[in-house]
């Protein structure tokens, strides 16, 4: 019996997946917090407790993500690009392009068979195409990030956010509020703005369909709709879009 663990220590969220014979036995997603090492240790402790497994029964533990190098008990530390590719391939074996939007970065990955990475592009310099942008918008509108998807789907007017920088976009949003624009229309405009950034990102490589959308932002149906409409293609989302990186790390540990 093979039992392996993948930990994706992200800037905002941390995820753990336990694989038993390449089947998902256990998964957890939690806030990373101010002490990522402590969070990683707590995730492992929780996993062992919930699965009733002894630490000695774990074959390998691979880490990935923003904090992969500070997971003290990891047997190996793997690029998040490789892990997301492998994790998406588990859910969607025919996937060709992965769009992943996290809290601090966004990335697009072109896949070959079995989740092999052909090419990738990443935005980790600007918050305008990331989950951070949505947090800023939610704060301005005095709502939660979870409220954004439902509100955007109520939009009745298409307006544009033209600023490509979060700082300037924030001023633009405040101006739209002062002009009497509805919150639903503003949120939809932000979704469309992020979608345009993603389209520009993946245009840097020869992307193909099927397209899979992962990451915490992928749970937002308004964001799903905006990306699909902007790309002019259907997109698919894993049942748990948070765990593809951790899952991929566990799968690579199993090889």
N, C-alpha and C positions, 0 to 999 in steps of 0.2 A: 504494500500500500504506500503510495506516494502522497505526502502532505507538504505543501509549500505555501509560503505567505508572501504577498506583495503589499508594500506600504507606499502610498503616494502622499508625501508630506508637502502640501501646497502652501502658498502664502496666506490663504484665507481658510481653506478647509483641508483636513487630512482624512485619508481613506485607507482602509485595510481590507484585504480579501484573503480568505483561506481557501485554498484549492485542495480537494482530496480526489486523487486520480483524475485531475482536470475537470472536476465538477465543483461548482461554488458551494462550499460548506457553510461559510459565514462571511458576512460583510458588515462594515460599519463606516459611517461618515460622521465627522465631528469638527468643531472649530479648532483651528490650529492653536490659537491663543498666543500668548507672549513667550511661552516656553515650548518650542517645537519638540525638543528632545524628550521632555516630560510627556508631551502629548503622544509621541510615538510609543513610548514605554507603556503608557496607559492603554493605548489601542491593543498592544500585544497582550497585556495582562487580561483585558476584557475578552479577547479572542480565545485565549487558553481557558479562561473560566467558563465562558458560554459553550464552548465545544467539548469541554471536559478532557482536553488534550494536555499531555505533559510536554514541556519544552523540548525534551529529548526526542520526542516523536516527530518534531518538525525537521524536514530534510534541509530546506534552505529558506532564507528570508532575503528578498531583494527589495531595495528601496529605489524610489524615483521621485521626481518632482523638485520643487524649489529647494527643499531642505534635505534632499537625499543623502548629502555628504555628512550630515550630522546625526544620522540614525546609528547609534553606537553598536547595535547588535546585528546590523545588516551584513550578510555574507558577500553581497555585491551591490554596486550602485550603478543604475542604468539610466540612460537618457530618457526623458519623458516622451520624446518623439517615438522612439522604438516601442515604448510601453503602450502608448495610446494606439499605435498602429496594431500591435498584437491584440490588445483588448477589444478594439473595434472588430477585428477579423473574427474573434470568437463569437460575437453577436451577429455579424453580417459578413459571412465568408466571401461574398461577391463585391464587397465595398472597394471603391477605387479612390475616393477622396474623403478625407476627414477634416472637418472644421471643428476646432476646439476653442471655446471661449472661456477663459478662467477669470479669476478676480483681478489679476495683474497683467495678463498677456493673452494674446490670441495667436493661433497657429493653424496652418493648413498642411496636410500631409497627403502625398500621392502614394498609393499602395500598389504593389504587385501581388501575386498569389501568396497565400499563407501569411499575409500581413507584413511582407517585406517592404521596407521603405525605399521608394525610388527617388523622391524629392520632397523637400519641405520648405516652407517659409514661415517666419515668425515675426510678430510685432510685440516686442517687450520694452519698447522705448516710449510709447505714447498710450495714455489711458483711454483715448477716444474710441478704441475698438474693443474694449474689455468690460468686464463686469463692474469695474470701478466707476465707469461712466454712469451705469444704471443706479449705482448707490448715490452718486451725486444728485441725479435727477429725483430720486425718491426723497432725499433730504430736502430739496428745494420745495417739492410739492407736499411735504409733510405726510408722506405715506411710507409703507414698507416696500422693500424690493419685491416681496411676494405679491403685493397688490398690483404691480405694474402690468402683468400679463392680462388680468381681467379688465383693467381700466382701458388699456390700449385697444382691446377688442370692441369697445363701445364707441370708438372714434367715428365721427361722421364727416370730418373735413380733413383733407390732406394739406398739411403745411410742411415746410422744410426748415431744418436746422442746418445752416450753411457753414458754421464754424467747424473747422477740423481739429480744434484744440479744446479740451475739456474746460479750461479756464474761460476762454472766449464763449464757448457754448453755454456755460453757466449764465453769463451776462445776457446772452441771446434768449435763453429760457425765461429769465426774469422779465425781459422786455415783452415777451409773448404773453406772460401772465398779466402784466400791466395793460396790455392791449385787449385783454378780455378773452383770450383764447382758452378753450376748454382743456382741462388736464388730460383728458383722453386723447385729444388731438396732439398735445405736446409729447406725451409718452410715445404715441405711434410715430411721431416725427423722429424721436430719438432712436427708436428701433430701426427705422429706415436709414438713419444716418450711420448706425453701427453696421447695418447690412451692406451699405455702400463701401464702407471701409473693408469689410470682409471680401467683397467682390474684387476690390482693388488688390487685396492681399493675394488671393488665389490666382488672380490674373498673371502673377509672376511665374506661374508654372503651368504646365499643360494638363490642367485638371480634367477629370472625367467623371461620369456618373457610374454607379450610384454614389450619392453624396450622403455622408453620415455626420450629424451634428452632435457633439458631445460637450462635456463640461457643465458646470453649475448653471450657466446661462441657458443651456439647451432645454431646461425644464420650462422656460418661459414660452408659452404658445404664441404670444405676440411677436417674439423674436424669431421663432420658427417660421411664422408666416412671412415676416419681413425678408428673411434670407431667401426663402423659396421664391418669393415674387421678384426679388432683385436679381437672383441668378436665373430665373425662368426655368427652374427645375424642381422636381419634387425632392424633398430631403427626408431622411429617416432619423429617428432618435432612439437610442437604446432605452430599455425599460428603466434602468438606473444609469443615467448619463454621467453621474459623478464618479463612478468606479472604474472607468475603462483604463486609466493609468495604473491603478493598483492591481487590477486584474491582469493587465499585460505584464506587470512585474512578476506576478505569481506564475503566469504561464511561462515566462522566460526562465524562471527559477526551476520549473519542472522539466526543462529540456536537458 
